[in-house]
Amino acid sequence: MTTNPLVARIETGAAPRETLATLALEQHRVIPADRRAFLHLAQRPETTPEASVFFEFLAEGESMAGERLIAFAEACGADETRLTSYEPLPGCQSYPAYVAWLAFNANPTDVVLALTSNFAEWGAYCATIAAALREHYAFTEAACGFFDFFAEPSPELEEKAAAAVRAGHVNEELVHGYSRSLKYYEAMFWNTLGEVP
């Protein structure tokens, strides 16, 4: 059982479908925001070629995830009209706002390390949700694809991250601070969703 209260509720089938719908609606805003942040990081003059490759890979992954998100949203009852008219929750959008701040203000190599420090936890949440959607909510394979995508480890991503770190300069103290903030905003995302009736 995960220590994330909302993911734990989804894991047992206790979370209502409307909460899942809100998750889809919020991710519909998070995905393109993160993609633009990653592309900006890839294009900054001080970004090393290795880090640019890493951020471009992340941006491509966000595009692929966005395509898979549509089937999940539809399975939750969030159609195109609702996706476009939805007003996002500030507590959920604090995470991508902070990623955007990092994209403009932090050393790109430090951002590589800060982001990757959070990937394993996010991937574990997605694996749990994907299994629960099949077992308790009878979602199709396509509807689970968004979470399957992030649940799978990516050796290629790890290799690109390692190459980026080797090629750049790292301020470990700043990285620890960025990582802590990302984890805080990640928790805020899930806690905010957990308050949806």
N, C-alpha and C positions, 0 to 999 in steps of 0.2 A: 504494500500500500504506500502510495506517495505521500509526502508531507505537505504537498500543496492542497489546501482544503477543497478548492473547486475541482481540481483534477481528480481528487479522491472521490468526490461525489459523482463525477462523470464515470469514473472507473466502476462504480457499483450500479450505475444506471439511475442514480437519485437526482441528477441534475435535470431540470425541465428542458424541453426542446427550445423554449424561448431563450434560455441562457445560451444554448448552442447557436441559435440564430444570431444573438448579439455577438458572440465570438466571431462568427463569420463576417458580420457587418464591421466589426472593429478591424479585423485582419484585412478587410477590403481597403481600409485606409492605411494600415501599417505597411503593407507590402510595397505599394508604389512609393511611399515616403522613404522607406529604407533603401529601395532601389536607387532613387535619385541621390541619396546621401552617399551610397557606395560609388556611384559613377562620379560624383564630385571628388571624392577621395582619390579615385583612380586618375583623375585629370589634374590634380594639384601639382604645381611645378616642383615642390619639394618631395613628392612621392617617388620612391625608387621604382625602376621598371618592375622589379619583383613584386612590390606591394601593389602596383597598378594591376598586374595580372591577377593577384588575389582578389582585389576589390571588383574587378570586371567579372571574375568568376562568381562572386557573391551576387552581383547585380543580375547576371544571367540566371542564377538560381532563383532569385526573387521573381523574375519574369515567369519561370516555369511553375513556381508555386502559385502565382497569381492565376494562371490558367487552371490549375487543379482546384483552386478555391471555389470556383463557380459551381461545380457539382456539389460540393459540401453546402454552400449557401442555398442552393435550390432544394436540397434534401431537408434543410431546416425551415423552408418556407420563406426564405429571403430572396425574392425575385429581383429583377433588374430595377424595377421602380423603387423598391425599398432600399436597394443598394445605393442608388444615386441620391435619394432624398434623406437618408439617415443622418442624424446629427450625432457625431461621435462623443464618447464619454471622455472628459479630460483626463481622468485617472488611467484610462487605457492608452491614450495618445501621448502620455508623458514619456514613454519609452522611445518611440520614434523621434520625438522632439529632442531628446537627449542625444540620440544617434546623430541627428542633424547638427547639433551643437558640436559634437566631436568632429564631424566631417569638416566643419569650418575652422575649428580652433585648436584641435589636438594634433600632435605629431602623428602622421599616418602610420608609422611603424608601431607606435604605442597603441593605436586604435586596433591594429591587427591582433595584438595580444589581448587587449581588453575584450574584444568581440568573441574571440575563440574561447576565452575562459568561461563563457556562458553557453556555448553550443551544446555541450554534453547534457546539461540539465534540460534545456529546451527540447533536445532530441528525445530524452527519456519521457518528458511530458507527452510529446507527440505520439510516441510508441504506445503509451498507456491509453491515450484517447482513441487512437486508431483501433485498438483491440476492443475497447468498450463500445465504440460505435457499431461494430459488427455484432458483438454479443448481446448488448442491451437495447440498441436502437434500430437494429436491422437495416443499417445503411449498406448501400451497394459498395462494391470495390471502388468505383469511380468517386463516390461520395467520401470515401476514406483516403483518397489519393493525396490530398494536401498534407495530411498528417503522416502518411507513409513516406512521403518525400523527405520530410525533415527527420523522421525516425531512423532512417538508414545512415550509418556512419559513412563519411566520405574521406577515404584515404587521399584522394586527389586534393581535396580542400586542405587537409592537414599538411600535405607536402608543400602546397603553395604558401601556406602560412609560415611554415618553417623557413622556406627560402626567403620570404619577405623579412622575417626577423633577422636572419643571418646577414642580409644586405643592408640593414638600416641600423640606426642608433636607438636604443631603448632606455627610457627613464623608468626604472622599475617602480619608484615611489608613485609617479603619476599613473602608471598602469594599474597599480593596486587601487588607487582612488577611482579611476574610471570603471574598473571592474566592479567595485562595490556599488557604485552608483547604478550601473546597468542592472545588477541583481536587485537593487532596491526598486527600480522602475519596473522591472519584470514582475516582481512581487505585487507592486501596485496595480499592474495590468490585471493579474488574476484575482486579486482581492476586489477590485472594482467590478469585474464580471460576476464575482460571487455574490454581490449585493443586488444583482438584477433579479426582480421578483419572478 
